[in-house]
Amino acid sequence: MATGKLTAANYGVALDDWNVLQTARPNVLLTGSDSAIAGFLTLLLPVLQPPIVDVRDGRFAVPPASTGTLILRDVARLDTDGQQRLTEWLSASDRRTQLITTSSCPLFPFVERNELSAPLYYSLNVVMIALRDPSPH
């Protein structure tokens, strides 16, 4: 039985995508099971720029700093007001915060049902990564 440390590849993340995440700091949308997202974020945390603000309650609040990283979990839970505030924050020219959003399901169906703003959707997924659960070895 192998007991090696998990890597990005174990979650289905291509090497090119992993390198972009480590160097370019794009806005990223991670989709997958809660356990895959949690495991992948554990790998990603050491390369994220501090301060790191982790929002888990589905409510967007403007982060206290204009740099660093904002992790917004379960983005599909944002209400219309939260979506509007997030869209305004994303369009601010002085913002240099990397945004990592997560969802346990694909978001495009929410756009099709007008439950998620299309411009917001496209701003969130500059890089979209569908995570898989690592297979046990």
Buried (B, 14 or more C-beta within 10 A) or exposed (E): EEEEEEEBEBBBBEEEBBEBBEEEBBBBBBBBEEEBBEBBBEBBBEEBEEEBBEBEEBEBBBBEEEEBBBBBBBBBEBEEEBBBBBBEBBEEEEBEBBBBBBBBEEBEEBBEEEBBBEEBBEBBBBBBBEBEBBEEE
